[in-house]
């Protein structure tokens, strides 16, 4: 696995973990992979992620292993991962809607991400209220 592929894998794992609201400890509990190993994967300190751990991570992150490896896009992988097509569609819509935010928030501190989330919720509530008045 080259440097670019490793970076993409790391970004996918981290983005999906954050998207699901999982801490390192939560993911460790789901996968059986130690919290420190997961942190080292996401920081790139560990340069090789064993293939069997890719599968375990994908299952815990509720995505297809092929997506993590770069073989499939999210829409393809979610259709294959989720048992119910409606759930797959909802997951894809959520991913598409928030992908830009997750990419942009990569370097933010957790408290900054929470502030962005509050602002978005405020804006949505404000727009919903304005639409009700129309």
N, C-alpha and C positions, 0 to 999 in steps of 0.2 A: 504494500500500500504506500503510495507516494505521499509527499507532504500535502499536496492539494486535497487528495482524497481523505487523508487523516483530518485535516482542518474541517472539511465538509462533514465528516462523521461526528467530530466533536461538536460542531455547531448544531447538528440535527439532534444529538442526544441532549445537549443543554437546552435548546429551544423547546423541545418536547417536554422535558422535565419541568421547566418553568411553566409552560402552557398548561400542564396538568396540575400545577401547584404543588409539586413534590419537592421536598428537601432532599439533600443527599442521604439523610438517614432514612427517609421514606423509601427512596429508591433502593437503598441497601437492604431494607427489610423485604422488599418485593423480589429482589434478585438474588440475595445471598452473597452479593459482591460487597466487600467492605466499603464503608463510607470514604475512607482515605483513598482507596483504589479508584472509586468513582470520581473523586476530586482530581486525582492525577490524570484520569482519562480526559476530563473536561479542560484541564489546563494544558494538556499536551505533553505533560511530563513523561507519561508512558506512551511510547511511540507505536506500540503494537497491541491491538485489542484482539484477544483470541476469538475465533469464529464462534465458538460455543457461547461466549459471553455476549456476542452481538445478538444472537437469538434470544437469550435470556433478557437482555436489555429491551429488545424490540417488544417482547411479550409484555414486560412491565410498563413500557411506554405506550402500549396499545397501538403499535404500528407494525407494518410488515418489515421483516429483516432486510428485504430487498431495497426498501426505501433508505434504510440506514447505510447500506452499502453503495447507494447511488445507482442501483440497477433499475429502480422504478421511481416515478414521481409520487407525491403524496396522494393524488387522486387515485392512482392505480393501486397503491398499497392499501389505502383505507378501504377500498372496495373489497380487497382480498382478505383483509384482517377482520373487519366487522362482520358479524354473522347476519345482521339485519341491514338491508340496503338503505332504509331510512336513517338508521344510525350512522352509516357510512357517509351519507349525504350531509347530515347535520355536522359531523366531525369535519368533513372537508370544508363546509361553509365557514365553520368557526376558524379553521386553520387559515383559509384564504383571507378572512376578515381581519385577522390579527397578526398575520405573518410580518407585515411591515413593522408593526409595533415591536414584535419580538426581535426582529433583526436590529432595529434602531436602539433597543434597550439593552443590548448585549453588554455594554460597558457601564451601565448605570448601577448604582447601589440599590439594594432592595427597597430602602425607604423612598428613593426617587421613583422607582417603578410603582409603588403604592400611590404616590402623589399623582402620577400620570393616570393611573386607574381611576382615582377619585375625580380627576378633572374630566375624563371621558364620561363617567357616570353622570356627572353634573351636566355636561353638555347634552347628553342624551335625554335626561329628564327635562331640561330646559326646552329642547326641540320638541319633545313629546307634548309638553304643556302648550307650546305655541301652536302645534298642529291641532290640538283639541280646541283651541280658541277659534280656529278658522272655520 
